[in-house]
Amino acid sequence: MDTLSHALWGYGLFGYRRHTWLALLFGALPDLCSFGAYLVLRVIDGSYQVGPPPLAGMPSWLFISYDIWHSFVICLPIIGLVALWRRDIAFAMLGWPFHIVLDFPFHSLRYFPTPIFWPISDFTIDGIPWSNPKIWLPNVAGLIVLLAYRHRQKKRESRFFRD
């Protein structure tokens, strides 16, 4: 799924009350820490091109980074430890595992399948790519519904506190 959608799902589900920016960040975090870092390097060295880069030209660290940041085995213990300290922040961090939930069925084996149990297992599935209109259009529709609901909810709460 695209990074912007992940960030918006993170906000809509986990950042609507507090820590909005953290929820946005953690919704996008797995992609920012893998593809985002690679994008920055490609811009700096002048090799950036629009569209998904070919797998053959990608550095090995990118695949390792993708596996680390797209694994429940990594993210859930980290969120659990944060929850012992600050539950409100841990709630905003739930955008991270939700990102993984969204990527797992929507990445094909041909391009960055999501290894949800890495490093314990390399288990992945051959999902339907998120760029497929059957996936992308419902994603956009779901985001519109969720964000409209959150907007209406905020207006109702602000009206309640004004009266």
C-alpha positions in Angstrom: 0.0 0.0 0.0 1.2 3.5 -0.5 2.9 5.3 2.4 0.4 8.1 2.5 -2.5 5.7 2.9 -0.7 3.9 5.7 -0.1 7.3 7.5 -3.8 8.2 7.1 -5.0 4.8 8.4 -2.7 5.3 11.4 -4.1 8.7 12.1 -7.8 7.7 11.5 -7.6 4.6 13.7 -5.0 5.5 16.4 -4.4 9.3 16.3 -7.8 10.8 16.4 -7.7 11.9 20.1 -4.1 12.4 21.0 -0.6 12.1 19.5 -1.8 12.7 16.0 1.7 13.1 14.5 2.9 10.0 16.2 0.0 8.0 14.8 0.7 9.4 11.3 4.4 8.6 11.7 3.9 5.0 13.0 1.4 4.3 10.3 4.1 5.1 7.7 7.1 4.0 9.7 7.9 0.6 8.1 8.0 2.2 4.6 9.9 5.3 5.8 12.6 3.2 7.4 13.1 1.1 4.3 11.9 2.8 1.1 12.1 6.3 2.5 15.8 5.9 3.4 16.4 4.5 -0.1 14.5 7.3 -1.7 16.6 9.9 0.1 19.8 8.2 -0.9 18.7 8.1 -4.6 17.7 11.8 -4.5 21.1 12.7 -3.0 23.1 10.7 -5.6 20.9 11.9 -8.5 19.6 8.4 -9.5 16.0 9.0 -8.5 13.3 8.1 -11.1 9.6 8.0 -10.8 8.0 4.6 -10.2 9.1 1.4 -8.4 12.8 0.7 -8.9 13.8 -2.7 -10.3 14.7 -5.2 -7.6 18.0 -6.0 -9.2 19.4 -2.5 -8.6 18.4 -2.3 -4.9 21.0 -2.7 -2.1 20.8 -5.7 0.2 20.3 -3.5 3.3 16.9 -2.4 1.9 15.6 -5.9 1.9 16.8 -6.5 5.5 15.3 -3.2 6.6 12.0 -4.0 4.9 12.0 -7.4 6.8 12.8 -5.8 10.2 10.2 -3.0 10.0 7.4 -5.3 8.5 7.6 -7.9 11.2 5.2 -8.5 14.1 8.0 -10.2 16.0 9.9 -6.9 16.0 7.1 -4.3 16.4 4.8 -6.0 19.0 7.5 -6.3 21.8 8.6 -2.7 21.2 5.0 -1.5 21.5 4.5 -3.7 24.6 7.6 -2.2 26.3 6.4 1.4 25.5 2.9 0.5 26.8 4.5 -0.3 30.2 5.8 3.3 30.3 3.2 5.3 28.3 -0.1 3.6 27.1 -1.2 6.7 25.2 1.9 6.6 23.1 1.7 2.9 22.6 -1.9 3.3 21.3 -0.6 5.8 18.7 2.1 3.2 17.8 -0.5 0.7 16.8 -0.4 2.2 13.3 2.8 0.2 12.9 1.3 -3.3 13.2 -1.8 -2.1 11.3 0.6 -1.1 8.5 1.8 -4.7 8.5 -1.7 -6.1 8.5 -2.5 -4.0 5.4 0.7 -4.9 3.6 0.6 -8.7 4.2 -2.3 -9.5 1.8 -1.5 -6.7 -0.6 2.1 -7.4 -1.7 2.9 -10.1 -4.2 5.8 -12.5 -4.0 7.3 -10.7 -6.9 7.8 -7.4 -5.1 8.5 -7.1 -1.4 6.3 -9.8 0.1 5.6 -9.0 3.8 7.5 -11.4 6.2 5.2 -10.9 9.3 7.1 -13.4 11.5 10.7 -12.4 10.5 13.3 -13.4 11.8 11.6 -16.5 13.1 10.1 -17.4 9.8 10.2 -16.1 6.2 6.5 -16.9 5.7 4.8 -14.7 3.2 1.8 -15.0 0.8 1.4 -14.1 -2.8 -1.1 -11.2 -2.3 -3.0 -9.0 -4.6 -0.8 -5.8 -5.2 -2.4 -2.7 -3.6 -2.1 -0.9 -7.0 -4.8 -3.2 -8.4 -8.0 -1.1 -8.7 -9.9 -3.8 -6.8 -7.8 -3.0 -3.8 -6.8 0.6 -4.3 -10.3 2.0 -4.8 -11.8 0.3 -1.7 -8.7 1.6 0.2 -9.4 5.2 -0.9 -13.1 4.8 -0.2 -12.4 3.4 3.3 -10.1 6.3 4.1 -12.7 8.8 3.0 -15.3 7.2 5.2 -13.0 6.9 8.2 -11.7 10.4 7.9 -15.1 11.9 7.3 -16.3 10.0 10.4 -13.4 11.4 12.5 -14.1 14.9 11.2 -17.8 14.7 12.1 -16.9 13.2 15.5 -14.5 16.2 16.2 -17.1 18.7 15.2 -19.7 17.0 17.5 -17.2 17.0 20.4 -16.3 20.7 19.9 -19.9 21.6 19.8 -20.5 19.7 23.0 -17.7 21.5 24.8 -18.8 24.9 23.5 -22.4 24.5 24.8 
